[in-house]
Amino acid sequence: MRKYKIGEKIQFTQNAIIETNKGKKVKIKKGDEAMVIRKVDDECAEIVYVTGEAAGLSQVIAIEVDGELNANYFAKKIMEEL
């Protein structure tokens, strides 16, 4: 299984439907993106959706995160702010 880094973007390859904490169902479409925001444990991480109908929502999913930061992403963000 591939390990992800905090700050790394994930692009979904399949359509799916997720349910929010309030019971609302949201459609995830192929091509939608999310970003890994924290490692929960050795088998799970929290992501936040950045595109599509679920943009702004977070979810804990079963992916491995090595705990390292995606340095390229954060360097780019800092340069954009200057």
RAWO-V672993 format. One record per pair of residues at least 4 apart in sequence whose C-alpha atoms are under 7 Angstrom apart, sorted by sequence separation. I is the first residue (numbers start at 1). J is the second residue. D is the distance in Angstrom with one decimal. If there is no record, write none. Layout:
{{I;J;D} {I;J;D}}
This chain:
{{4;8;6.6} {19;23;5.7} {20;24;5.3} {28;32;6.5} {40;44;5.4} {41;45;6.8} {51;55;4.8} {70;74;6.6} {71;75;6.0} {72;76;6.2} {73;77;6.3} {74;78;6.2} {75;79;6.3} {76;80;6.2} {77;81;6.5} {78;82;6.6} {19;24;5.6} {20;25;6.4} {39;44;6.5} {40;45;4.8} {49;54;5.8} {50;55;4.6} {19;25;4.5} {39;45;4.4} {40;46;6.6} {49;55;4.6} {50;56;6.0} {18;25;5.7} {19;26;6.2} {38;45;5.8} {39;46;6.4} {49;56;5.5} {17;25;6.4} {18;26;5.4} {38;46;5.4} {48;56;6.2} {49;57;5.6} {17;26;5.6} {18;27;6.5} {36;45;6.9} {37;46;5.8} {48;57;5.6} {49;58;6.2} {17;27;4.5} {36;46;6.1} {37;47;5.4} {48;58;4.1} {16;27;5.9} {17;28;5.8} {36;47;4.4} {37;48;6.8} {47;58;5.4} {48;59;6.5} {16;28;5.0} {35;47;5.3} {36;48;6.7} {46;58;6.7} {47;59;5.5} {15;28;5.5} {16;29;6.5} {34;47;6.1} {35;48;5.4} {46;59;5.5} {47;60;6.2} {15;29;4.4} {34;48;5.3} {35;49;6.4} {46;60;4.2} {14;29;6.5} {15;30;5.0} {34;49;4.0} {35;50;6.9} {45;60;5.5} {46;61;6.3} {14;30;4.7} {33;49;6.0} {34;50;5.1} {44;60;6.5} {45;61;5.7} {13;30;4.9} {33;50;5.7} {44;61;5.6} {45;62;6.5} {12;30;5.3} {13;31;6.2} {33;51;5.5} {44;62;4.4} {45;63;6.0} {12;31;5.3} {32;51;5.5} {43;62;5.7} {44;63;5.1} {45;64;6.9} {11;31;5.6} {12;32;5.6} {32;52;5.7} {43;63;5.8} {44;64;6.0} {45;65;6.6} {11;32;5.8} {12;33;6.2} {43;64;5.2} {11;33;4.5} {42;64;6.2} {10;33;5.5} {11;34;6.6} {9;33;6.5} {10;34;5.2} {28;52;6.9} {9;34;5.6} {10;35;5.9} {28;53;6.9} {9;35;4.3} {27;53;6.4} {28;54;6.7} {39;65;5.9} {8;35;5.6} {9;36;6.5} {26;53;6.5} {7;35;5.8} {8;36;5.6} {26;54;6.2} {39;67;6.4} {7;36;5.3} {6;36;5.2} {7;37;5.8} {6;37;5.5} {6;38;6.0} {4;64;6.2} {5;65;5.6} {3;64;4.9} {4;65;4.7} {5;66;5.9} {6;67;6.3} {2;64;7.0} {3;65;5.1} {4;66;6.2} {5;67;6.1} {6;68;6.1} {7;69;6.2} {8;70;5.8} {3;66;6.0} {5;68;5.4} {6;69;4.8} {7;70;5.3} {5;69;5.5} {6;70;5.8} {5;70;5.5} {7;73;6.7}}
